[in-house]
Amino acid sequence: MIQNIKEILAIDTFSIRHPVLRSGKPIESCHFDGDNLETTKHFGLFHENNLVGVISIFKTRNPLFVEKSQFQIRGMAILEHHQKKGFGEALVKHGEDYIKQQNGTMIWFNARIVAVGFYEKLGYQIIGDSFDIGDVGEHYVQFKKTG
């Protein structure tokens, strides 16, 4: 499968975030706080020149962790008919490589229940109990150290 991952703008993520993560909600719900910060990066996975997956990397701390250089993955999404083809794994690994280049030592995110197994296969662990994010659903915090 020919794929290409490159940096994109925050607004470019909406065409993937909306159907996968915010279906039935207003398009404005695809904008995340911090999307346009200089320290935030967005990457798109292109298959046959079409954007089919996105991941956003935020430099932000979670008080659950003591590491000083923390990064959060947000808005990781692959269009439904392109899922289970290795695209999600490719995007996460690309994000991890970027975080390591920024000297990040901890990666964390709020994972939807349906995605927990996917992330566990990539070496992420759960910390704490599940919690509900209003209008989105039940999540777990998952994490991995980069070192």
C-alpha positions in Angstrom: 0.0 0.0 0.0 1.5 3.3 -1.0 1.1 5.9 1.7 2.6 9.2 2.5 2.5 11.0 5.8 3.1 14.8 5.9 2.4 17.8 8.1 -1.0 19.4 7.5 -2.9 22.4 9.0 -5.4 22.0 11.9 -8.3 22.8 9.6 -7.3 20.0 7.2 -7.9 17.4 10.0 -11.6 18.3 10.2 -12.5 16.2 7.1 -11.3 13.1 9.0 -12.1 14.1 12.6 -15.7 14.9 11.7 -17.0 11.6 10.3 -14.8 9.4 12.6 -14.8 11.3 15.9 -17.6 13.9 15.8 -20.3 12.3 13.5 -23.6 14.0 13.8 -22.1 17.0 15.7 -21.4 20.5 14.3 -18.1 20.8 12.3 -17.0 23.3 14.9 -16.7 20.4 17.4 -13.7 19.3 15.4 -11.6 22.2 16.6 -9.7 21.3 19.7 -8.2 23.8 22.2 -4.6 24.2 21.3 -5.0 23.2 17.7 -3.3 26.3 16.4 -0.5 26.6 18.9 3.0 26.7 17.5 3.9 23.6 19.6 1.0 21.6 18.1 1.6 19.5 15.0 -0.9 17.8 12.7 0.0 15.0 10.4 -2.1 13.5 7.6 -1.8 10.1 6.0 -2.4 10.1 2.3 -3.3 7.0 0.3 -3.4 7.4 -3.5 -3.2 11.2 -2.9 -6.3 11.2 -0.7 -6.3 12.2 3.0 -7.5 9.1 4.8 -6.1 9.5 8.4 -4.9 12.2 10.8 -3.1 12.6 14.1 -2.4 15.6 16.2 0.4 16.0 18.7 0.1 18.5 21.5 2.9 19.5 23.9 0.9 19.4 27.1 1.3 17.9 30.5 -0.9 15.5 32.3 -0.6 15.7 36.2 -0.8 11.9 36.4 2.8 11.8 35.1 6.0 13.3 36.6 8.0 13.5 33.3 8.7 17.1 32.3 8.5 16.6 28.5 5.1 15.2 27.8 3.1 15.1 24.6 -0.5 14.2 24.0 -1.9 12.5 21.0 -5.4 13.8 20.0 -7.7 13.4 17.1 -6.2 10.2 15.9 -8.6 8.9 13.2 -8.7 6.9 10.0 -11.7 7.0 7.7 -13.8 3.9 8.3 -13.2 2.2 4.9 -9.5 2.6 5.4 -9.3 1.1 8.9 -7.6 -2.2 9.7 -5.0 -1.7 6.9 -2.0 -0.5 9.1 -2.6 3.2 8.5 -3.4 3.9 12.1 -0.3 2.2 13.3 1.8 4.1 10.7 0.4 7.4 11.9 1.0 6.6 15.6 4.6 5.5 14.9 5.1 8.7 12.9 3.8 10.7 15.8 6.1 8.8 18.2 9.1 9.5 16.0 8.2 13.2 15.9 7.8 13.3 19.7 11.2 11.6 20.2 12.8 14.2 17.9 11.3 16.9 20.3 13.0 15.1 23.2 9.6 14.0 24.5 9.8 11.4 27.3 6.1 10.6 27.8 3.2 10.2 25.4 -0.3 10.1 26.7 -3.9 10.4 25.5 -7.5 9.7 26.3 -8.5 6.6 24.4 -12.0 5.6 23.5 -12.9 2.2 24.8 -13.1 0.8 21.3 -9.4 1.9 20.6 -7.8 0.6 23.8 -6.8 -2.8 22.3 -5.3 -1.1 19.2 -3.1 1.1 21.4 -2.2 -1.8 23.7 -0.8 -3.7 20.7 1.5 -0.6 20.1 2.8 -0.8 23.7 0.5 1.7 25.5 -0.7 1.0 29.0 -3.9 2.1 30.9 -3.6 4.2 34.0 -6.6 4.7 36.3 -10.2 4.0 35.8 -12.4 4.8 32.8 -14.1 8.1 32.6 -16.8 9.8 30.5 -16.1 12.7 28.2 -19.5 14.4 27.6 -21.0 13.8 24.2 -18.1 11.6 23.2 -18.2 8.6 25.4 -16.1 6.5 27.8 -12.3 6.7 27.8 -9.2 5.6 29.5 -5.9 7.4 29.8 -3.2 5.5 28.1 0.5 6.2 28.0 4.0 5.1 26.9 7.5 6.3 27.8 9.7 7.0 24.8 13.0 6.0 26.4 
